[in-house]
Amino acid sequence: MNSLDLAHPSGFHFQGKEHLKKRHHPIHIYLDDQLYFLTAHTYRNQYQLQEKFHKERLLDKIKEFLHDFNFSLYAWVILSSHYHIQFKTSKGKALAKVIGKIHTSYSFEMNKLDNKRGRKIWQNYWDWCIRSEKDFWTHFNYIHHNPLKHGYVQKMEDYEFSSYRHWLNKKGDEWMKSVFEQYPVIDFTIEHDEFYVGRIQHTNK
């Protein structure tokens, strides 16, 4: 498998210790031209993303605002109370603004439809700077394995709201299998994702 053979992001770009920090909980690191893995979850882990329509609209917002800020989206998955995305920034300082716009726009639209002005939908988000090729592919696989991990489906290709089908159609079954063989996710965990195991209402609406 070739290094980062995805959407031609001009190779991996790994930063040193020079970075920008914002005083926030959790701490966010903002870097230009950096690959990230990001997790965001709903307020009090409520099933705000349970319906198919909710997932579709959130995905539209993610794609829209990443595109507007010239961020490249590589992998994504949306579950009932949280989502994961993998992407590359252009300007690192824009990261908080991008996520803020995704969440604000989605909340405004959903609250207007439900006639629940001021309802809080989102909690915190966590971002992780990808540090190596192995780090990239392991998180890539983690995203696609997530619906199976949480019990939504028995096979990754059966879950509609992830980028697995996109890469399966683009690269083929053998390519996908080779990625998982080289970078397995067995015993690989994401700290802020473990909370959801066993707490999700397993439905694919």
Biotite code that builds the C-alpha atoms (Angstrom):
import biotite.structure as struc

atoms = struc.array([
    struc.Atom([0.000, 0.000, 0.000], chain_id="A", res_id=1, res_name="MET", atom_name="CA", element="C"),
    struc.Atom([1.395, 3.398, -0.918], chain_id="A", res_id=2, res_name="ASN", atom_name="CA", element="C"),
    struc.Atom([1.884, 6.080, 1.699], chain_id="A", res_id=3, res_name="SER", atom_name="CA", element="C"),
    struc.Atom([-1.335, 8.044, 2.183], chain_id="A", res_id=4, res_name="LEU", atom_name="CA", element="C"),
    struc.Atom([-2.803, 6.995, -1.140], chain_id="A", res_id=5, res_name="ASP", atom_name="CA", element="C"),
    struc.Atom([-6.025, 8.894, -0.618], chain_id="A", res_id=6, res_name="LEU", atom_name="CA", element="C"),
    struc.Atom([-6.831, 12.327, -2.001], chain_id="A", res_id=7, res_name="ALA", atom_name="CA", element="C"),
    struc.Atom([-3.285, 13.486, -2.781], chain_id="A", res_id=8, res_name="HIS", atom_name="CA", element="C"),
    struc.Atom([-2.691, 15.524, 0.393], chain_id="A", res_id=9, res_name="PRO", atom_name="CA", element="C"),
    struc.Atom([0.949, 15.973, -0.666], chain_id="A", res_id=10, res_name="SER", atom_name="CA", element="C"),
    struc.Atom([2.204, 13.425, 1.810], chain_id="A", res_id=11, res_name="GLY", atom_name="CA", element="C"),
    struc.Atom([2.246, 13.371, 5.555], chain_id="A", res_id=12, res_name="PHE", atom_name="CA", element="C"),
    struc.Atom([3.123, 16.547, 7.375], chain_id="A", res_id=13, res_name="HIS", atom_name="CA", element="C"),
    struc.Atom([4.141, 16.033, 10.978], chain_id="A", res_id=14, res_name="PHE", atom_name="CA", element="C"),
    struc.Atom([4.790, 19.019, 13.175], chain_id="A", res_id=15, res_name="GLN", atom_name="CA", element="C"),
    struc.Atom([7.403, 19.465, 15.856], chain_id="A", res_id=16, res_name="GLY", atom_name="CA", element="C"),
    struc.Atom([6.838, 21.099, 19.216], chain_id="A", res_id=17, res_name="LYS", atom_name="CA", element="C"),
    struc.Atom([6.074, 24.518, 17.749], chain_id="A", res_id=18, res_name="GLU", atom_name="CA", element="C"),
    struc.Atom([2.325, 24.913, 17.997], chain_id="A", res_id=19, res_name="HIS", atom_name="CA", element="C"),
    struc.Atom([-0.469, 27.175, 19.099], chain_id="A", res_id=20, res_name="LEU", atom_name="CA", element="C"),
    struc.Atom([-2.476, 26.358, 22.208], chain_id="A", res_id=21, res_name="LYS", atom_name="CA", element="C"),
    struc.Atom([-5.785, 27.746, 23.308], chain_id="A", res_id=22, res_name="LYS", atom_name="CA", element="C"),
    struc.Atom([-6.737, 27.759, 26.972], chain_id="A", res_id=23, res_name="ARG", atom_name="CA", element="C"),
    struc.Atom([-9.731, 25.463, 26.867], chain_id="A", res_id=24, res_name="HIS", atom_name="CA", element="C"),
    struc.Atom([-10.897, 22.136, 28.215], chain_id="A", res_id=25, res_name="HIS", atom_name="CA", element="C"),
    struc.Atom([-9.966, 19.994, 26.442], chain_id="A", res_id=26, res_name="PRO", atom_name="CA", element="C"),
    struc.Atom([-6.757, 21.612, 25.175], chain_id="A", res_id=27, res_name="ILE", atom_name="CA", element="C"),
    struc.Atom([-6.666, 22.069, 21.407], chain_id="A", res_id=28, res_name="HIS", atom_name="CA", element="C"),
    struc.Atom([-3.508, 22.340, 19.306], chain_id="A", res_id=29, res_name="ILE", atom_name="CA", element="C"),
    struc.Atom([-3.767, 24.336, 16.080], chain_id="A", res_id=30, res_name="TYR", atom_name="CA", element="C"),
    struc.Atom([-1.320, 23.518, 13.258], chain_id="A", res_id=31, res_name="LEU", atom_name="CA", element="C"),
    struc.Atom([-1.264, 24.417, 9.578], chain_id="A", res_id=32, res_name="ASP", atom_name="CA", element="C"),
    struc.Atom([-1.384, 21.611, 6.991], chain_id="A", res_id=33, res_name="ASP", atom_name="CA", element="C"),
    struc.Atom([-1.819, 19.048, 9.744], chain_id="A", res_id=34, res_name="GLN", atom_name="CA", element="C"),
    struc.Atom([-3.702, 15.749, 9.714], chain_id="A", res_id=35, res_name="LEU", atom_name="CA", element="C"),
    struc.Atom([-6.212, 15.434, 12.556], chain_id="A", res_id=36, res_name="TYR", atom_name="CA", element="C"),
    struc.Atom([-8.554, 12.913, 14.108], chain_id="A", res_id=37, res_name="PHE", atom_name="CA", element="C"),
    struc.Atom([-11.491, 14.566, 15.886], chain_id="A", res_id=38, res_name="LEU", atom_name="CA", element="C"),
    struc.Atom([-14.300, 13.313, 18.109], chain_id="A", res_id=39, res_name="THR", atom_name="CA", element="C"),
    struc.Atom([-17.366, 15.335, 19.091], chain_id="A", res_id=40, res_name="ALA", atom_name="CA", element="C"),
    struc.Atom([-20.302, 14.209, 21.160], chain_id="A", res_id=41, res_name="HIS", atom_name="CA", element="C"),
    struc.Atom([-23.751, 15.512, 21.990], chain_id="A", res_id=42, res_name="THR", atom_name="CA", element="C"),
    struc.Atom([-24.742, 17.209, 25.214], chain_id="A", res_id=43, res_name="TYR", atom_name="CA", element="C"),
    struc.Atom([-24.946, 14.625, 27.992], chain_id="A", res_id=44, res_name="ARG", atom_name="CA", element="C"),
    struc.Atom([-24.553, 11.959, 25.307], chain_id="A", res_id=45, res_name="ASN", atom_name="CA", element="C"),
    struc.Atom([-28.194, 12.284, 24.294], chain_id="A", res_id=46, res_name="GLN", atom_name="CA", element="C"),
    struc.Atom([-29.253, 10.591, 21.060], chain_id="A", res_id=47, res_name="TYR", atom_name="CA", element="C"),
    struc.Atom([-29.528, 13.833, 19.128], chain_id="A", res_id=48, res_name="GLN", atom_name="CA", element="C"),
    struc.Atom([-28.142, 12.191, 15.961], chain_id="A", res_id=49, res_name="LEU", atom_name="CA", element="C"),
    struc.Atom([-30.301, 9.083, 16.053], chain_id="A", res_id=50, res_name="GLN", atom_name="CA", element="C"),
    struc.Atom([-32.540, 9.666, 13.039], chain_id="A", res_id=51, res_name="GLU", atom_name="CA", element="C"),
    struc.Atom([-31.317, 9.253, 9.478], chain_id="A", res_id=52, res_name="LYS", atom_name="CA", element="C"),
    struc.Atom([-32.228, 12.864, 8.724], chain_id="A", res_id=53, res_name="PHE", atom_name="CA", element="C"),
    struc.Atom([-30.054, 14.086, 11.600], chain_id="A", res_id=54, res_name="HIS", atom_name="CA", element="C"),
    struc.Atom([-27.023, 12.193, 10.325], chain_id="A", res_id=55, res_name="LYS", atom_name="CA", element="C"),
    struc.Atom([-27.568, 13.396, 6.759], chain_id="A", res_id=56, res_name="GLU", atom_name="CA", element="C"),
    struc.Atom([-27.804, 17.041, 7.797], chain_id="A", res_id=57, res_name="ARG", atom_name="CA", element="C"),
    struc.Atom([-24.749, 16.803, 10.054], chain_id="A", res_id=58, res_name="LEU", atom_name="CA", element="C"),
    struc.Atom([-22.724, 15.228, 7.256], chain_id="A", res_id=59, res_name="LEU", atom_name="CA", element="C"),
    struc.Atom([-23.823, 18.043, 4.940], chain_id="A", res_id=60, res_name="ASP", atom_name="CA", element="C"),
    struc.Atom([-22.599, 20.585, 7.497], chain_id="A", res_id=61, res_name="LYS", atom_name="CA", element="C"),
    struc.Atom([-19.272, 18.810, 7.987], chain_id="A", res_id=62, res_name="ILE", atom_name="CA", element="C"),
    struc.Atom([-18.595, 18.688, 4.256], chain_id="A", res_id=63, res_name="LYS", atom_name="CA", element="C"),
    struc.Atom([-19.789, 22.236, 3.678], chain_id="A", res_id=64, res_name="GLU", atom_name="CA", element="C"),
    struc.Atom([-17.657, 23.965, 6.278], chain_id="A", res_id=65, res_name="PHE", atom_name="CA", element="C"),
    struc.Atom([-14.544, 21.854, 5.797], chain_id="A", res_id=66, res_name="LEU", atom_name="CA", element="C"),
    struc.Atom([-14.731, 22.713, 2.115], chain_id="A", res_id=67, res_name="HIS", atom_name="CA", element="C"),
    struc.Atom([-15.283, 26.425, 2.846], chain_id="A", res_id=68, res_name="ASP", atom_name="CA", element="C"),
    struc.Atom([-12.053, 26.523, 4.862], chain_id="A", res_id=69, res_name="PHE", atom_name="CA", element="C"),
    struc.Atom([-10.093, 24.371, 2.421], chain_id="A", res_id=70, res_name="ASN", atom_name="CA", element="C"),
    struc.Atom([-9.841, 21.420, 4.806], chain_id="A", res_id=71, res_name="PHE", atom_name="CA", element="C"),
    struc.Atom([-9.577, 17.929, 3.249], chain_id="A", res_id=72, res_name="SER", atom_name="CA", element="C"),
    struc.Atom([-11.898, 15.243, 4.647], chain_id="A", res_id=73, res_name="LEU", atom_name="CA", element="C"),
    struc.Atom([-10.550, 11.667, 4.541], chain_id="A", res_id=74, res_name="TYR", atom_name="CA", element="C"),
    struc.Atom([-12.772, 9.582, 6.787], chain_id="A", res_id=75, res_name="ALA", atom_name="CA", element="C"),
    struc.Atom([-15.895, 10.038, 8.879], chain_id="A", res_id=76, res_name="TRP", atom_name="CA", element="C"),
    struc.Atom([-18.559, 8.212, 10.865], chain_id="A", res_id=77, res_name="VAL", atom_name="CA", element="C"),
    struc.Atom([-21.724, 9.519, 12.530], chain_id="A", res_id=78, res_name="ILE", atom_name="CA", element="C"),
    struc.Atom([-23.426, 7.568, 15.323], chain_id="A", res_id=79, res_name="LEU", atom_name="CA", element="C"),
    struc.Atom([-26.404, 8.457, 17.523], chain_id="A", res_id=80, res_name="SER", atom_name="CA", element="C"),
    struc.Atom([-24.556, 10.552, 20.098], chain_id="A", res_id=81, res_name="SER", atom_name="CA", element="C"),
    struc.Atom([-21.133, 11.282, 18.609], chain_id="A", res_id=82, res_name="HIS", atom_name="CA", element="C"),
    struc.Atom([-19.085, 11.427, 15.443], chain_id="A", res_id=83, res_name="TYR", atom_name="CA", element="C"),
    struc.Atom([-15.467, 10.979, 14.355], chain_id="A", res_id=84, res_name="HIS", atom_name="CA", element="C"),
    struc.Atom([-13.770, 12.694, 11.424], chain_id="A", res_id=85, res_name="ILE", atom_name="CA", element="C"),
    struc.Atom([-10.263, 12.546, 9.963], chain_id="A", res_id=86, res_name="GLN", atom_name="CA", element="C"),
    struc.Atom([-9.098, 15.525, 7.963], chain_id="A", res_id=87, res_name="PHE", atom_name="CA", element="C"),
    struc.Atom([-6.251, 17.846, 7.046], chain_id="A", res_id=88, res_name="LYS", atom_name="CA", element="C"),
    struc.Atom([-6.228, 21.533, 7.906], chain_id="A", res_id=89, res_name="THR", atom_name="CA", element="C"),
    struc.Atom([-5.077, 24.393, 5.734], chain_id="A", res_id=90, res_name="SER", atom_name="CA", element="C"),
    struc.Atom([-4.831, 27.055, 8.451], chain_id="A", res_id=91, res_name="LYS", atom_name="CA", element="C"),
    struc.Atom([-4.712, 25.482, 11.888], chain_id="A", res_id=92, res_name="GLY", atom_name="CA", element="C"),
    struc.Atom([-6.130, 28.529, 13.668], chain_id="A", res_id=93, res_name="LYS", atom_name="CA", element="C"),
    struc.Atom([-9.341, 28.019, 11.675], chain_id="A", res_id=94, res_name="ALA", atom_name="CA", element="C"),
    struc.Atom([-10.019, 24.619, 13.257], chain_id="A", res_id=95, res_name="LEU", atom_name="CA", element="C"),
    struc.Atom([-12.065, 25.893, 16.192], chain_id="A", res_id=96, res_name="ALA", atom_name="CA", element="C"),
    struc.Atom([-14.039, 28.169, 13.874], chain_id="A", res_id=97, res_name="LYS", atom_name="CA", element="C"),
    struc.Atom([-14.800, 25.291, 11.490], chain_id="A", res_id=98, res_name="VAL", atom_name="CA", element="C"),
    struc.Atom([-16.104, 23.016, 14.236], chain_id="A", res_id=99, res_name="ILE", atom_name="CA", element="C"),
    struc.Atom([-17.985, 25.926, 15.766], chain_id="A", res_id=100, res_name="GLY", atom_name="CA", element="C"),
    struc.Atom([-19.712, 26.662, 12.481], chain_id="A", res_id=101, res_name="LYS", atom_name="CA", element="C"),
    struc.Atom([-20.626, 22.998, 11.977], chain_id="A", res_id=102, res_name="ILE", atom_name="CA", element="C"),
    struc.Atom([-22.174, 22.748, 15.428], chain_id="A", res_id=103, res_name="HIS", atom_name="CA", element="C"),
    struc.Atom([-23.833, 26.170, 15.453], chain_id="A", res_id=104, res_name="THR", atom_name="CA", element="C"),
    struc.Atom([-25.366, 25.751, 12.011], chain_id="A", res_id=105, res_name="SER", atom_name="CA", element="C"),
    struc.Atom([-26.607, 22.247, 12.782], chain_id="A", res_id=106, res_name="TYR", atom_name="CA", element="C"),
    struc.Atom([-28.046, 23.305, 16.161], chain_id="A", res_id=107, res_name="SER", atom_name="CA", element="C"),
    struc.Atom([-29.827, 26.325, 14.704], chain_id="A", res_id=108, res_name="PHE", atom_name="CA", element="C"),
    struc.Atom([-31.449, 24.242, 11.974], chain_id="A", res_id=109, res_name="GLU", atom_name="CA", element="C"),
    struc.Atom([-32.522, 21.389, 14.250], chain_id="A", res_id=110, res_name="MET", atom_name="CA", element="C"),
    struc.Atom([-33.802, 23.672, 17.004], chain_id="A", res_id=111, res_name="ASN", atom_name="CA", element="C"),
    struc.Atom([-35.839, 25.649, 14.487], chain_id="A", res_id=112, res_name="LYS", atom_name="CA", element="C"),
    struc.Atom([-37.370, 22.483, 13.065], chain_id="A", res_id=113, res_name="LEU", atom_name="CA", element="C"),
    struc.Atom([-38.163, 21.116, 16.527], chain_id="A", res_id=114, res_name="ASP", atom_name="CA", element="C"),
    struc.Atom([-39.274, 24.512, 17.869], chain_id="A", res_id=115, res_name="ASN", atom_name="CA", element="C"),
    struc.Atom([-36.748, 24.231, 20.710], chain_id="A", res_id=116, res_name="LYS", atom_name="CA", element="C"),
    struc.Atom([-34.931, 27.540, 20.633], chain_id="A", res_id=117, res_name="ARG", atom_name="CA", element="C"),
    struc.Atom([-31.767, 27.575, 22.736], chain_id="A", res_id=118, res_name="GLY", atom_name="CA", element="C"),
    struc.Atom([-31.574, 23.815, 23.203], chain_id="A", res_id=119, res_name="ARG", atom_name="CA", element="C"),
    struc.Atom([-27.989, 22.684, 23.774], chain_id="A", res_id=120, res_name="LYS", atom_name="CA", element="C"),
    struc.Atom([-27.024, 19.898, 21.372], chain_id="A", res_id=121, res_name="ILE", atom_name="CA", element="C"),
    struc.Atom([-23.217, 19.714, 21.572], chain_id="A", res_id=122, res_name="TRP", atom_name="CA", element="C"),
    struc.Atom([-20.725, 19.103, 24.367], chain_id="A", res_id=123, res_name="GLN", atom_name="CA", element="C"),
    struc.Atom([-16.928, 19.260, 23.901], chain_id="A", res_id=124, res_name="ASN", atom_name="CA", element="C"),
    struc.Atom([-14.833, 17.989, 21.048], chain_id="A", res_id=125, res_name="TYR", atom_name="CA", element="C"),
    struc.Atom([-11.389, 16.392, 21.175], chain_id="A", res_id=126, res_name="TRP", atom_name="CA", element="C"),
    struc.Atom([-8.764, 16.627, 18.448], chain_id="A", res_id=127, res_name="ASP", atom_name="CA", element="C"),
    struc.Atom([-5.630, 14.565, 17.948], chain_id="A", res_id=128, res_name="TRP", atom_name="CA", element="C"),
    struc.Atom([-2.706, 15.464, 15.698], chain_id="A", res_id=129, res_name="CYS", atom_name="CA", element="C"),
    struc.Atom([-1.761, 12.489, 13.530], chain_id="A", res_id=130, res_name="ILE", atom_name="CA", element="C"),
    struc.Atom([1.905, 11.745, 14.203], chain_id="A", res_id=131, res_name="ARG", atom_name="CA", element="C"),
    struc.Atom([2.871, 9.028, 11.726], chain_id="A", res_id=132, res_name="SER", atom_name="CA", element="C"),
    struc.Atom([1.692, 6.911, 8.837], chain_id="A", res_id=133, res_name="GLU", atom_name="CA", element="C"),
    struc.Atom([0.708, 4.147, 11.249], chain_id="A", res_id=134, res_name="LYS", atom_name="CA", element="C"),
    struc.Atom([-1.194, 6.675, 13.334], chain_id="A", res_id=135, res_name="ASP", atom_name="CA", element="C"),
    struc.Atom([-3.119, 7.829, 10.269], chain_id="A", res_id=136, res_name="PHE", atom_name="CA", element="C"),
    struc.Atom([-4.166, 4.395, 9.059], chain_id="A", res_id=137, res_name="TRP", atom_name="CA", element="C"),
    struc.Atom([-5.018, 3.103, 12.529], chain_id="A", res_id=138, res_name="THR", atom_name="CA", element="C"),
    struc.Atom([-7.400, 6.021, 13.091], chain_id="A", res_id=139, res_name="HIS", atom_name="CA", element="C"),
    struc.Atom([-8.728, 5.597, 9.550], chain_id="A", res_id=140, res_name="PHE", atom_name="CA", element="C"),
    struc.Atom([-9.584, 1.983, 10.390], chain_id="A", res_id=141, res_name="ASN", atom_name="CA", element="C"),
    struc.Atom([-10.906, 2.913, 13.822], chain_id="A", res_id=142, res_name="TYR", atom_name="CA", element="C"),
    struc.Atom([-13.440, 5.249, 12.248], chain_id="A", res_id=143, res_name="ILE", atom_name="CA", element="C"),
    struc.Atom([-14.732, 2.603, 9.859], chain_id="A", res_id=144, res_name="HIS", atom_name="CA", element="C"),
    struc.Atom([-14.799, -0.095, 12.517], chain_id="A", res_id=145, res_name="HIS", atom_name="CA", element="C"),
    struc.Atom([-16.719, 2.120, 14.962], chain_id="A", res_id=146, res_name="ASN", atom_name="CA", element="C"),
    struc.Atom([-20.304, 1.124, 13.980], chain_id="A", res_id=147, res_name="PRO", atom_name="CA", element="C"),
    struc.Atom([-19.368, -2.540, 14.377], chain_id="A", res_id=148, res_name="LEU", atom_name="CA", element="C"),
    struc.Atom([-17.648, -1.835, 17.687], chain_id="A", res_id=149, res_name="LYS", atom_name="CA", element="C"),
    struc.Atom([-20.764, -0.131, 19.056], chain_id="A", res_id=150, res_name="HIS", atom_name="CA", element="C"),
    struc.Atom([-23.082, -2.871, 17.802], chain_id="A", res_id=151, res_name="GLY", atom_name="CA", element="C"),
    struc.Atom([-24.895, -0.992, 15.066], chain_id="A", res_id=152, res_name="TYR", atom_name="CA", element="C"),
    struc.Atom([-24.053, -3.546, 12.380], chain_id="A", res_id=153, res_name="VAL", atom_name="CA", element="C"),
    struc.Atom([-22.321, -6.889, 11.902], chain_id="A", res_id=154, res_name="GLN", atom_name="CA", element="C"),
    struc.Atom([-20.344, -5.773, 8.834], chain_id="A", res_id=155, res_name="LYS", atom_name="CA", element="C"),
    struc.Atom([-18.730, -2.388, 8.245], chain_id="A", res_id=156, res_name="MET", atom_name="CA", element="C"),
    struc.Atom([-20.149, -2.084, 4.728], chain_id="A", res_id=157, res_name="GLU", atom_name="CA", element="C"),
    struc.Atom([-23.683, -2.337, 6.109], chain_id="A", res_id=158, res_name="ASP", atom_name="CA", element="C"),
    struc.Atom([-23.446, 0.984, 7.927], chain_id="A", res_id=159, res_name="TYR", atom_name="CA", element="C"),
    struc.Atom([-24.675, 3.872, 5.822], chain_id="A", res_id=160, res_name="GLU", atom_name="CA", element="C"),
    struc.Atom([-23.249, 6.806, 7.732], chain_id="A", res_id=161, res_name="PHE", atom_name="CA", element="C"),
    struc.Atom([-19.513, 6.337, 7.395], chain_id="A", res_id=162, res_name="SER", atom_name="CA", element="C"),
    struc.Atom([-16.962, 6.760, 4.637], chain_id="A", res_id=163, res_name="SER", atom_name="CA", element="C"),
    struc.Atom([-16.286, 3.012, 4.498], chain_id="A", res_id=164, res_name="TYR", atom_name="CA", element="C"),
    struc.Atom([-18.509, 2.477, 1.436], chain_id="A", res_id=165, res_name="ARG", atom_name="CA", element="C"),
    struc.Atom([-16.838, 5.394, -0.328], chain_id="A", res_id=166, res_name="HIS", atom_name="CA", element="C"),
    struc.Atom([-13.382, 3.860, 0.052], chain_id="A", res_id=167, res_name="TRP", atom_name="CA", element="C"),
    struc.Atom([-14.675, 0.370, -0.682], chain_id="A", res_id=168, res_name="LEU", atom_name="CA", element="C"),
    struc.Atom([-16.136, 1.568, -3.988], chain_id="A", res_id=169, res_name="ASN", atom_name="CA", element="C"),
    struc.Atom([-13.070, 3.647, -4.820], chain_id="A", res_id=170, res_name="LYS", atom_name="CA", element="C"),
    struc.Atom([-10.296, 1.258, -3.799], chain_id="A", res_id=171, res_name="LYS", atom_name="CA", element="C"),
    struc.Atom([-11.951, -2.164, -3.687], chain_id="A", res_id=172, res_name="GLY", atom_name="CA", element="C"),
    struc.Atom([-12.340, -4.927, -1.146], chain_id="A", res_id=173, res_name="ASP", atom_name="CA", element="C"),
    struc.Atom([-8.741, -6.171, -1.324], chain_id="A", res_id=174, res_name="GLU", atom_name="CA", element="C"),
    struc.Atom([-7.352, -2.702, -0.650], chain_id="A", res_id=175, res_name="TRP", atom_name="CA", element="C"),
    struc.Atom([-9.609, -2.225, 2.363], chain_id="A", res_id=176, res_name="MET", atom_name="CA", element="C"),
    struc.Atom([-8.665, -5.627, 3.740], chain_id="A", res_id=177, res_name="LYS", atom_name="CA", element="C"),
    struc.Atom([-4.970, -4.882, 3.315], chain_id="A", res_id=178, res_name="SER", atom_name="CA", element="C"),
    struc.Atom([-5.301, -1.635, 5.272], chain_id="A", res_id=179, res_name="VAL", atom_name="CA", element="C"),
    struc.Atom([-6.934, -3.480, 8.173], chain_id="A", res_id=180, res_name="PHE", atom_name="CA", element="C"),
    struc.Atom([-4.378, -6.277, 8.044], chain_id="A", res_id=181, res_name="GLU", atom_name="CA", element="C"),
    struc.Atom([-1.446, -3.862, 8.174], chain_id="A", res_id=182, res_name="GLN", atom_name="CA", element="C"),
    struc.Atom([-2.990, -1.532, 10.748], chain_id="A", res_id=183, res_name="TYR", atom_name="CA", element="C"),
    struc.Atom([-5.357, -3.554, 12.958], chain_id="A", res_id=184, res_name="PRO", atom_name="CA", element="C"),
    struc.Atom([-7.621, -1.889, 15.493], chain_id="A", res_id=185, res_name="VAL", atom_name="CA", element="C"),
    struc.Atom([-7.850, -4.842, 17.868], chain_id="A", res_id=186, res_name="ILE", atom_name="CA", element="C"),
    struc.Atom([-7.056, -3.516, 21.372], chain_id="A", res_id=187, res_name="ASP", atom_name="CA", element="C"),
    struc.Atom([-6.765, 0.011, 19.930], chain_id="A", res_id=188, res_name="PHE", atom_name="CA", element="C"),
    struc.Atom([-8.902, 2.457, 21.894], chain_id="A", res_id=189, res_name="THR", atom_name="CA", element="C"),
    struc.Atom([-9.775, 6.141, 21.807], chain_id="A", res_id=190, res_name="ILE", atom_name="CA", element="C"),
    struc.Atom([-10.084, 7.581, 25.302], chain_id="A", res_id=191, res_name="GLU", atom_name="CA", element="C"),
    struc.Atom([-13.167, 9.688, 24.664], chain_id="A", res_id=192, res_name="HIS", atom_name="CA", element="C"),
    struc.Atom([-14.950, 6.973, 22.691], chain_id="A", res_id=193, res_name="ASP", atom_name="CA", element="C"),
    struc.Atom([-14.892, 4.226, 25.325], chain_id="A", res_id=194, res_name="GLU", atom_name="CA", element="C"),
    struc.Atom([-17.650, 5.936, 27.288], chain_id="A", res_id=195, res_name="PHE", atom_name="CA", element="C"),
    struc.Atom([-20.139, 5.164, 24.545], chain_id="A", res_id=196, res_name="TYR", atom_name="CA", element="C"),
    struc.Atom([-19.726, 1.411, 24.509], chain_id="A", res_id=197, res_name="VAL", atom_name="CA", element="C"),
    struc.Atom([-22.925, -0.111, 25.791], chain_id="A", res_id=198, res_name="GLY", atom_name="CA", element="C"),
    struc.Atom([-24.663, 3.264, 26.079], chain_id="A", res_id=199, res_name="ARG", atom_name="CA", element="C"),
    struc.Atom([-25.816, 3.682, 22.473], chain_id="A", res_id=200, res_name="ILE", atom_name="CA", element="C"),
    struc.Atom([-29.325, 2.775, 21.409], chain_id="A", res_id=201, res_name="GLN", atom_name="CA", element="C"),
    struc.Atom([-28.437, 0.462, 18.562], chain_id="A", res_id=202, res_name="HIS", atom_name="CA", element="C"),
    struc.Atom([-30.481, 1.686, 15.655], chain_id="A", res_id=203, res_name="THR", atom_name="CA", element="C"),
    struc.Atom([-29.613, 2.776, 12.153], chain_id="A", res_id=204, res_name="ASN", atom_name="CA", element="C"),
    struc.Atom([-32.489, 5.136, 11.447], chain_id="A", res_id=205, res_name="LYS", atom_name="CA", element="C"),
])
